[in-house]
């Protein structure tokens, strides 16, 4: 299958949904560049995201995130992985739908907790009750993620490549995003 991206595919969803891993696989399968807004923010700040949160706070981080996402969407078409909170900002949702297509990696709470519970790289889970924090975030964010252009359900046991193939199948329903040549 030959395919060409007409718009940037922006992966949204909770921490642990697989946006970076699946995004890299989708980009490889489509021979498109892979971009990661969190990695770009860290590179620009010369700090990790937990360090940015600690030093400058979440509001400052969200401003930088919006600037980076806007800049990345203006570049060549590719697959963009965003941080879990990026899609919460109306301004980000607006530019993503204007310049790209939002794909929600829809993983349930149990799967997300299984994936993130042993990681200390998640600033929003550095609290006495990380499962409670994750549950609150999940309940707040799912209604917003549901506004994404496409939704791809993540299930336990699916490999990264299987999820990437699901994303590509969803993209095939959008000829304005993915042009497929036989």
C-alpha positions as a Markdown table, in Angstrom:
| # | Residue | x | y | z |
|---|---|---|---|---|
| 1 | Unk | 0.0 | 0.0 | 0.0 |
| 2 | Unk | 1.3 | 3.4 | -1.0 |
| 3 | Unk | -0.2 | 6.2 | 1.1 |
| 4 | Unk | 0.4 | 9.9 | 1.4 |
| 5 | Unk | -0.6 | 12.2 | 4.3 |
| 6 | Unk | -2.4 | 15.3 | 3.3 |
| 7 | Unk | -2.7 | 16.5 | 6.9 |
| 8 | Unk | -0.8 | 15.9 | 10.0 |
| 9 | Unk | -2.2 | 13.1 | 12.2 |
| 10 | Unk | -2.3 | 14.3 | 15.8 |
| 11 | Unk | -2.6 | 11.5 | 18.4 |
| 12 | Unk | -4.5 | 12.6 | 21.5 |
| 13 | Unk | -5.4 | 10.7 | 24.7 |
| 14 | Unk | -4.5 | 9.9 | 28.2 |
| 15 | Unk | -0.9 | 9.3 | 29.5 |
| 16 | Unk | -0.2 | 5.7 | 28.8 |
| 17 | Unk | -2.5 | 5.4 | 25.8 |
| 18 | Unk | 0.5 | 4.8 | 23.6 |
| 19 | Unk | 0.6 | 8.0 | 21.6 |
| 20 | Unk | 4.4 | 8.0 | 21.3 |
| 21 | Unk | 4.9 | 4.3 | 20.6 |
| 22 | Unk | 1.9 | 4.0 | 18.3 |
| 23 | Unk | 2.7 | 7.3 | 16.6 |
| 24 | Unk | 6.2 | 6.2 | 15.8 |
| 25 | Unk | 4.8 | 2.9 | 14.3 |
| 26 | Unk | 2.2 | 4.8 | 12.2 |
| 27 | Unk | 4.8 | 7.2 | 10.9 |
| 28 | Unk | 7.1 | 4.3 | 9.9 |
| 29 | Unk | 4.3 | 2.5 | 8.2 |
| 30 | Unk | 3.3 | 5.6 | 6.3 |
| 31 | Unk | 6.9 | 6.7 | 5.6 |
| 32 | Unk | 6.1 | 10.0 | 7.3 |
| 33 | Unk | 8.0 | 12.0 | 9.9 |
| 34 | Unk | 7.3 | 11.4 | 13.5 |
| 35 | Unk | 7.0 | 14.5 | 15.8 |
| 36 | Unk | 6.5 | 14.5 | 19.6 |
| 37 | Unk | 5.3 | 17.8 | 21.2 |
| 38 | Unk | 6.6 | 16.8 | 24.6 |
| 39 | Unk | 10.1 | 16.0 | 23.2 |
| 40 | Unk | 10.1 | 19.3 | 21.3 |
| 41 | Unk | 9.2 | 21.2 | 24.5 |
| 42 | Unk | 12.0 | 19.5 | 26.4 |
| 43 | Unk | 14.4 | 20.3 | 23.7 |
| 44 | Unk | 13.4 | 24.0 | 23.5 |
| 45 | Unk | 13.5 | 24.4 | 27.3 |
| 46 | Unk | 16.6 | 22.2 | 27.8 |
| 47 | Unk | 14.7 | 20.6 | 30.7 |
| 48 | Unk | 12.4 | 17.6 | 31.3 |
| 49 | Unk | 8.7 | 18.1 | 31.5 |
| 50 | Unk | 8.7 | 17.2 | 35.3 |
| 51 | Unk | 11.4 | 19.9 | 35.7 |
| 52 | Unk | 9.3 | 22.5 | 33.8 |
| 53 | Unk | 6.3 | 21.7 | 35.9 |
| 54 | Unk | 8.3 | 22.0 | 39.1 |
| 55 | Unk | 10.1 | 25.2 | 38.2 |
| 56 | Unk | 7.5 | 27.1 | 36.1 |
| 57 | Unk | 4.2 | 25.4 | 36.8 |
| 58 | Unk | 1.6 | 23.8 | 34.6 |
| 59 | Unk | 0.1 | 27.1 | 33.2 |
| 60 | Unk | 3.6 | 28.1 | 31.8 |
| 61 | Unk | 4.0 | 24.6 | 30.4 |
| 62 | Unk | 0.6 | 24.8 | 28.7 |
| 63 | Unk | 1.6 | 28.1 | 27.0 |
| 64 | Unk | 4.8 | 26.5 | 25.6 |
| 65 | Unk | 2.9 | 23.4 | 24.6 |
| 66 | Unk | 0.5 | 25.5 | 22.5 |
| 67 | Unk | 3.3 | 27.3 | 20.8 |
| 68 | Unk | 5.1 | 24.1 | 20.0 |
| 69 | Unk | 2.0 | 22.3 | 18.6 |
| 70 | Unk | 1.2 | 25.3 | 16.4 |
| 71 | Unk | 4.8 | 25.4 | 15.1 |
| 72 | Unk | 4.8 | 21.6 | 14.4 |
| 73 | Unk | 1.5 | 21.7 | 12.6 |
| 74 | Unk | 2.9 | 24.4 | 10.2 |
| 75 | Unk | 5.8 | 22.1 | 9.2 |
| 76 | Unk | 5.7 | 19.2 | 6.8 |
| 77 | Unk | 2.9 | 16.6 | 7.2 |
| 78 | Unk | 3.6 | 13.8 | 9.6 |
| 79 | Unk | 2.4 | 12.0 | 12.8 |
| 80 | Unk | 2.4 | 14.1 | 15.9 |
| 81 | Unk | 2.2 | 12.7 | 19.4 |
| 82 | Unk | 0.9 | 15.2 | 22.0 |
| 83 | Unk | 0.9 | 15.2 | 25.8 |
| 84 | Unk | -2.2 | 14.0 | 27.6 |
| 85 | Unk | -3.4 | 17.5 | 28.5 |
| 86 | Unk | -2.7 | 19.2 | 25.2 |
| 87 | Unk | -6.2 | 18.5 | 23.7 |
| 88 | Unk | -7.9 | 20.0 | 26.7 |
| 89 | Unk | -7.1 | 23.5 | 25.6 |
| 90 | Unk | -9.8 | 24.8 | 23.1 |
| 91 | Unk | -7.1 | 26.7 | 21.2 |
| 92 | Unk | -5.1 | 23.5 | 20.7 |
| 93 | Unk | -8.3 | 21.6 | 19.5 |
| 94 | Unk | -9.0 | 24.5 | 17.1 |
| 95 | Unk | -5.6 | 24.5 | 15.5 |
| 96 | Unk | -5.4 | 20.7 | 15.4 |
| 97 | Unk | -8.8 | 20.4 | 13.6 |
| 98 | Unk | -7.8 | 23.3 | 11.2 |
| 99 | Unk | -4.3 | 22.0 | 10.3 |
| 100 | Unk | -4.5 | 18.3 | 11.0 |
| 101 | Unk | -6.8 | 15.5 | 12.2 |
| 102 | Unk | -7.1 | 14.5 | 15.9 |
| 103 | Unk | -7.1 | 10.7 | 16.5 |
| 104 | Unk | -8.0 | 9.7 | 20.0 |
| 105 | Unk | -6.2 | 6.5 | 21.3 |
| 106 | Unk | -9.1 | 5.4 | 23.5 |
| 107 | Unk | -7.8 | 3.2 | 26.3 |
| 108 | Unk | -9.8 | 2.4 | 29.4 |
| 109 | Unk | -8.7 | 3.3 | 32.9 |
| 110 | Unk | -7.5 | -0.2 | 33.9 |
| 111 | Unk | -5.2 | -0.4 | 30.9 |
| 112 | Unk | -3.9 | 3.1 | 31.5 |
| 113 | Unk | -3.2 | 2.4 | 35.2 |
| 114 | Unk | -1.4 | -0.9 | 34.3 |
| 115 | Unk | 0.9 | 1.1 | 31.9 |
| 116 | Unk | 1.7 | 4.1 | 34.1 |
| 117 | Unk | 1.6 | 2.9 | 37.7 |
| 118 | Unk | 5.3 | 2.2 | 37.9 |
| 119 | Unk | 6.6 | 5.3 | 36.1 |
| 120 | Unk | 7.7 | 8.4 | 37.9 |
| 121 | Unk | 7.9 | 10.5 | 34.8 |
| 122 | Unk | 4.3 | 11.7 | 35.1 |
| 123 | Unk | 4.2 | 15.0 | 37.0 |
| 124 | Unk | 0.4 | 14.9 | 37.4 |
| 125 | Unk | 0.7 | 11.5 | 39.2 |
| 126 | Unk | 3.4 | 12.6 | 41.6 |
| 127 | Unk | 0.8 | 12.7 | 44.4 |
| 128 | Unk | -0.1 | 10.5 | 47.4 |
| 129 | Unk | -3.0 | 8.9 | 45.5 |
| 130 | Unk | -1.8 | 8.4 | 41.9 |
| 131 | Unk | -4.7 | 6.1 | 41.0 |
| 132 | Unk | -7.2 | 8.7 | 42.3 |
| 133 | Unk | -5.4 | 11.4 | 40.3 |
| 134 | Unk | -5.5 | 9.3 | 37.2 |
| 135 | Unk | -9.2 | 8.5 | 37.7 |
| 136 | Unk | -10.0 | 12.2 | 38.1 |
| 137 | Unk | -8.0 | 13.1 | 35.0 |
| 138 | Unk | -9.6 | 10.3 | 33.0 |
| 139 | Unk | -13.2 | 11.4 | 34.0 |
| 140 | Unk | -12.4 | 15.0 | 33.2 |
| 141 | Unk | -10.7 | 14.4 | 29.9 |
| 142 | Unk | -12.6 | 11.6 | 28.2 |
| 143 | Unk | -15.6 | 13.8 | 27.2 |
| 144 | Unk | -13.1 | 16.2 | 25.6 |
| 145 | Unk | -11.1 | 13.4 | 23.8 |
| 146 | Unk | -14.5 | 12.2 | 22.5 |
| 147 | Unk | -14.6 | 15.4 | 20.4 |
| 148 | Unk | -11.6 | 14.1 | 18.3 |
| 149 | Unk | -12.1 | 13.6 | 14.6 |
| 150 | Unk | -11.4 | 9.8 | 14.9 |
| 151 | Unk | -11.3 | 7.4 | 17.8 |
| 152 | Unk | -9.3 | 4.1 | 17.9 |
| 153 | Unk | -10.0 | 1.8 | 20.7 |
| 154 | Unk | -6.9 | 0.3 | 22.5 |
| 155 | Unk | -7.3 | -3.1 | 24.0 |
| 156 | Unk | -5.1 | -5.1 | 26.3 |
| 157 | Unk | -2.9 | -7.5 | 24.4 |
| 158 | Unk | -2.7 | -5.5 | 21.2 |
| 159 | Unk | 0.8 | -4.9 | 20.0 |
| 160 | Unk | 2.1 | -1.5 | 19.0 |
| 161 | Unk | 2.0 | -2.5 | 15.3 |
| 162 | Unk | -1.6 | -3.8 | 15.7 |
| 163 | Unk | -2.7 | -0.5 | 17.2 |
| 164 | Unk | -0.8 | 1.4 | 14.4 |
| 165 | Unk | -2.7 | -0.6 | 11.8 |
| 166 | Unk | -6.0 | 0.2 | 13.5 |
| 167 | Unk | -5.1 | 3.9 | 13.3 |
| 168 | Unk | -4.2 | 3.6 | 9.6 |
| 169 | Unk | -7.5 | 1.8 | 9.0 |
| 170 | Unk | -9.3 | 4.7 | 10.7 |
| 171 | Unk | -7.4 | 7.2 | 8.6 |
| 172 | Unk | -8.4 | 5.5 | 5.4 |
| 173 | Unk | -12.0 | 6.6 | 6.1 |
| 174 | Unk | -10.7 | 10.2 | 5.7 |
| 175 | Unk | -9.5 | 10.8 | 2.1 |
| 176 | Unk | -8.9 | 14.4 | 3.1 |
| 177 | Unk | -6.2 | 13.1 | 5.4 |
| 178 | Unk | -4.8 | 10.0 | 3.8 |
| 179 | Unk | -4.5 | 9.4 | 0.1 |
| 180 | Unk | -4.1 | 5.7 | -0.6 |
| 181 | Unk | -2.8 | 4.5 | -4.0 |
| 182 | Unk | -3.3 | 0.9 | -5.0 |
